[in-house]
Amino acid sequence: MAYAFQTRPLTADTWADLEALFDLRGGSIVRGCWCMYYRKSAASASAAVAAANKRDLRGLVDGDGVTPGLVGYVDGAPAGWISLGPREDYTRLSRSRIMKPVDDTPVWSIVCTYVAKPFRGQGVQHRLLGAAIDHARDHGVRLLEAYPVDKAERSHDDFMFFGSRSLYEKAGFTEVFRRSPTRVVMRRALRPPRRR
């Protein structure tokens, strides 16, 4: 099925689209986290924490001018989300047994990719990742890093926010480190954007 796909950076102008996306059926995980889990040093799960996470993400967008990710659209409707940025913005990664730094190379990290249930199975996640690669390249990033799931059996969609190994392999990422039987650290080098 052919559809029009585009992405837009998360800004004050696209905030309502992210809210609409996370409110769709099947969005309970993202509605609790708001992609703040890896940006905070401590976390727990509750309605109060979810509300605080939402406020904190909005604060990043409004106050700090951070672009914490891209909203993906299918035929103009919010359909997906991918969170990426400088690794140092995700303080919790450094304490992770699986995702702690493998070296001192500056990287941008992709910590979440989410597609709403009505849009799954249409290649939206692949297109979101492609847009994230272009976004990072346009910001002068030389190396992108991800932490996908790598196991034979399929996980429930709600727990695939890191994406699968095959998703990243198809986009040119290669494994650089493994600290777990089911999780890997993968990277893709980016060339600078062409001057126009």
Contacts in CASP RR format, 6 or more apart in sequence:
PFRMAT RR
TARGET T0000
AUTHOR 0000-0000-0000
METHOD contacts of the structure
MODEL  1
MAYAFQTRPLTADTWADLEALFDLRGGSIVRGCWCMYYRKSAASASAAVA
AANKRDLRGLVDGDGVTPGLVGYVDGAPAGWISLGPREDYTRLSRSRIMK
PVDDTPVWSIVCTYVAKPFRGQGVQHRLLGAAIDHARDHGVRLLEAYPVD
KAERSHDDFMFFGSRSLYEKAGFTEVFRRSPTRVVMRRALRPPRRR
1 122 0 8 1.000
3 74 0 8 1.000
3 75 0 8 1.000
3 122 0 8 1.000
4 73 0 8 1.000
4 74 0 8 1.000
4 75 0 8 1.000
4 76 0 8 1.000
5 72 0 8 1.000
5 73 0 8 1.000
5 74 0 8 1.000
5 124 0 8 1.000
5 127 0 8 1.000
6 72 0 8 1.000
6 73 0 8 1.000
6 76 0 8 1.000
7 70 0 8 1.000
7 71 0 8 1.000
7 72 0 8 1.000
7 73 0 8 1.000
7 82 0 8 1.000
7 127 0 8 1.000
7 128 0 8 1.000
7 131 0 8 1.000
7 135 0 8 1.000
8 14 0 8 1.000
8 17 0 8 1.000
8 70 0 8 1.000
8 71 0 8 1.000
8 72 0 8 1.000
8 73 0 8 1.000
9 67 0 8 1.000
9 69 0 8 1.000
9 70 0 8 1.000
9 71 0 8 1.000
9 135 0 8 1.000
10 18 0 8 1.000
10 61 0 8 1.000
10 67 0 8 1.000
10 68 0 8 1.000
10 69 0 8 1.000
10 70 0 8 1.000
10 71 0 8 1.000
10 81 0 8 1.000
11 61 0 8 1.000
11 67 0 8 1.000
12 61 0 8 1.000
12 62 0 8 1.000
14 71 0 8 1.000
15 58 0 8 1.000
15 61 0 8 1.000
17 71 0 8 1.000
17 73 0 8 1.000
17 78 0 8 1.000
18 71 0 8 1.000
18 78 0 8 1.000
18 81 0 8 1.000
20 78 0 8 1.000
21 71 0 8 1.000
21 78 0 8 1.000
21 79 0 8 1.000
21 80 0 8 1.000
21 81 0 8 1.000
21 114 0 8 1.000
21 116 0 8 1.000
22 30 0 8 1.000
22 31 0 8 1.000
22 34 0 8 1.000
22 81 0 8 1.000
23 31 0 8 1.000
24 116 0 8 1.000
24 117 0 8 1.000
24 118 0 8 1.000
25 116 0 8 1.000
25 117 0 8 1.000
25 118 0 8 1.000
26 116 0 8 1.000
26 117 0 8 1.000
26 158 0 8 1.000
27 114 0 8 1.000
27 116 0 8 1.000
27 117 0 8 1.000
27 158 0 8 1.000
28 158 0 8 1.000
29 114 0 8 1.000
29 158 0 8 1.000
29 159 0 8 1.000
29 161 0 8 1.000
30 81 0 8 1.000
30 112 0 8 1.000
30 114 0 8 1.000
30 161 0 8 1.000
31 50 0 8 1.000
32 45 0 8 1.000
32 49 0 8 1.000
32 50 0 8 1.000
32 53 0 8 1.000
33 50 0 8 1.000
33 53 0 8 1.000
33 112 0 8 1.000
34 50 0 8 1.000
34 53 0 8 1.000
34 54 0 8 1.000
34 56 0 8 1.000
34 57 0 8 1.000
35 57 0 8 1.000
35 68 0 8 1.000
35 69 0 8 1.000
35 81 0 8 1.000
35 83 0 8 1.000
35 111 0 8 1.000
35 112 0 8 1.000
36 43 0 8 1.000
36 53 0 8 1.000
36 56 0 8 1.000
36 57 0 8 1.000
37 43 0 8 1.000
37 53 0 8 1.000
37 92 0 8 1.000
38 90 0 8 1.000
38 91 0 8 1.000
38 92 0 8 1.000
38 93 0 8 1.000
38 111 0 8 1.000
39 56 0 8 1.000
39 60 0 8 1.000
39 89 0 8 1.000
39 90 0 8 1.000
39 91 0 8 1.000
39 92 0 8 1.000
40 56 0 8 1.000
40 91 0 8 1.000
40 92 0 8 1.000
41 91 0 8 1.000
41 92 0 8 1.000
43 49 0 8 1.000
43 92 0 8 1.000
57 68 0 8 1.000
60 66 0 8 1.000
60 68 0 8 1.000
61 67 0 8 1.000
61 68 0 8 1.000
66 89 0 8 1.000
68 83 0 8 1.000
68 84 0 8 1.000
68 85 0 8 1.000
68 89 0 8 1.000
69 81 0 8 1.000
69 82 0 8 1.000
69 83 0 8 1.000
69 84 0 8 1.000
69 85 0 8 1.000
69 132 0 8 1.000
69 135 0 8 1.000
70 81 0 8 1.000
70 82 0 8 1.000
70 84 0 8 1.000
70 128 0 8 1.000
70 131 0 8 1.000
70 132 0 8 1.000
70 135 0 8 1.000
71 78 0 8 1.000
71 80 0 8 1.000
71 81 0 8 1.000
72 78 0 8 1.000
72 79 0 8 1.000
72 80 0 8 1.000
72 81 0 8 1.000
72 82 0 8 1.000
72 124 0 8 1.000
72 127 0 8 1.000
72 128 0 8 1.000
72 131 0 8 1.000
73 79 0 8 1.000
74 119 0 8 1.000
74 122 0 8 1.000
74 124 0 8 1.000
78 116 0 8 1.000
79 115 0 8 1.000
79 116 0 8 1.000
79 118 0 8 1.000
79 119 0 8 1.000
79 124 0 8 1.000
80 114 0 8 1.000
80 115 0 8 1.000
80 116 0 8 1.000
80 119 0 8 1.000
80 124 0 8 1.000
80 128 0 8 1.000
81 112 0 8 1.000
81 113 0 8 1.000
81 114 0 8 1.000
81 128 0 8 1.000
82 110 0 8 1.000
82 112 0 8 1.000
82 113 0 8 1.000
82 114 0 8 1.000
82 128 0 8 1.000
82 129 0 8 1.000
82 131 0 8 1.000
82 132 0 8 1.000
83 110 0 8 1.000
83 111 0 8 1.000
83 112 0 8 1.000
83 113 0 8 1.000
84 108 0 8 1.000
84 109 0 8 1.000
84 110 0 8 1.000
84 111 0 8 1.000
84 132 0 8 1.000
84 135 0 8 1.000
84 136 0 8 1.000
84 144 0 8 1.000
85 108 0 8 1.000
85 109 0 8 1.000
85 110 0 8 1.000
85 136 0 8 1.000
86 106 0 8 1.000
86 108 0 8 1.000
86 109 0 8 1.000
87 93 0 8 1.000
87 101 0 8 1.000
87 106 0 8 1.000
87 107 0 8 1.000
87 108 0 8 1.000
87 109 0 8 1.000
87 145 0 8 1.000
90 109 0 8 1.000
90 111 0 8 1.000
93 99 0 8 1.000
93 100 0 8 1.000
93 101 0 8 1.000
93 109 0 8 1.000
93 111 0 8 1.000
94 100 0 8 1.000
94 101 0 8 1.000
97 179 0 8 1.000
97 180 0 8 1.000
98 147 0 8 1.000
98 179 0 8 1.000
98 180 0 8 1.000
98 183 0 8 1.000
98 185 0 8 1.000
99 147 0 8 1.000
99 183 0 8 1.000
99 185 0 8 1.000
102 176 0 8 1.000
102 177 0 8 1.000
102 185 0 8 1.000
105 143 0 8 1.000
106 142 0 8 1.000
106 143 0 8 1.000
107 141 0 8 1.000
107 143 0 8 1.000
107 144 0 8 1.000
107 145 0 8 1.000
107 187 0 8 1.000
108 136 0 8 1.000
108 139 0 8 1.000
108 141 0 8 1.000
108 143 0 8 1.000
108 144 0 8 1.000
108 145 0 8 1.000
109 144 0 8 1.000
109 145 0 8 1.000
109 146 0 8 1.000
109 147 0 8 1.000
110 129 0 8 1.000
110 132 0 8 1.000
110 144 0 8 1.000
110 145 0 8 1.000
110 146 0 8 1.000
110 147 0 8 1.000
111 147 0 8 1.000
111 162 0 8 1.000
112 161 0 8 1.000
112 162 0 8 1.000
113 125 0 8 1.000
113 128 0 8 1.000
113 129 0 8 1.000
113 161 0 8 1.000
113 162 0 8 1.000
113 163 0 8 1.000
113 167 0 8 1.000
114 161 0 8 1.000
115 121 0 8 1.000
115 124 0 8 1.000
115 125 0 8 1.000
115 128 0 8 1.000
117 157 0 8 1.000
120 157 0 8 1.000
125 163 0 8 1.000
125 167 0 8 1.000
126 167 0 8 1.000
126 170 0 8 1.000
126 171 0 8 1.000
129 167 0 8 1.000
129 168 0 8 1.000
129 171 0 8 1.000
130 171 0 8 1.000
132 144 0 8 1.000
133 144 0 8 1.000
133 171 0 8 1.000
133 188 0 8 1.000
133 190 0 8 1.000
136 144 0 8 1.000
136 190 0 8 1.000
137 190 0 8 1.000
137 191 0 8 1.000
137 192 0 8 1.000
137 193 0 8 1.000
138 193 0 8 1.000
140 190 0 8 1.000
140 192 0 8 1.000
140 193 0 8 1.000
141 190 0 8 1.000
142 189 0 8 1.000
142 190 0 8 1.000
142 192 0 8 1.000
143 187 0 8 1.000
143 188 0 8 1.000
143 189 0 8 1.000
143 190 0 8 1.000
144 173 0 8 1.000
144 187 0 8 1.000
144 188 0 8 1.000
144 190 0 8 1.000
145 185 0 8 1.000
145 186 0 8 1.000
145 187 0 8 1.000
146 162 0 8 1.000
146 163 0 8 1.000
146 168 0 8 1.000
146 173 0 8 1.000
146 185 0 8 1.000
146 186 0 8 1.000
146 187 0 8 1.000
147 162 0 8 1.000
147 183 0 8 1.000
147 184 0 8 1.000
147 185 0 8 1.000
147 186 0 8 1.000
148 162 0 8 1.000
148 163 0 8 1.000
148 164 0 8 1.000
148 165 0 8 1.000
148 167 0 8 1.000
148 168 0 8 1.000
148 183 0 8 1.000
148 184 0 8 1.000
148 186 0 8 1.000
149 155 0 8 1.000
149 159 0 8 1.000
149 160 0 8 1.000
149 162 0 8 1.000
149 163 0 8 1.000
149 164 0 8 1.000
149 165 0 8 1.000
149 182 0 8 1.000
149 183 0 8 1.000
150 164 0 8 1.000
150 165 0 8 1.000
150 178 0 8 1.000
150 182 0 8 1.000
150 183 0 8 1.000
150 184 0 8 1.000
151 181 0 8 1.000
151 182 0 8 1.000
162 183 0 8 1.000
165 175 0 8 1.000
165 184 0 8 1.000
165 186 0 8 1.000
168 186 0 8 1.000
168 188 0 8 1.000
169 186 0 8 1.000
171 188 0 8 1.000
172 188 0 8 1.000
173 186 0 8 1.000
173 187 0 8 1.000
173 188 0 8 1.000
174 186 0 8 1.000
174 187 0 8 1.000
174 188 0 8 1.000
175 184 0 8 1.000
175 185 0 8 1.000
175 186 0 8 1.000
176 185 0 8 1.000
176 186 0 8 1.000
176 187 0 8 1.000
177 184 0 8 1.000
177 185 0 8 1.000
178 184 0 8 1.000
178 185 0 8 1.000
179 185 0 8 1.000
END
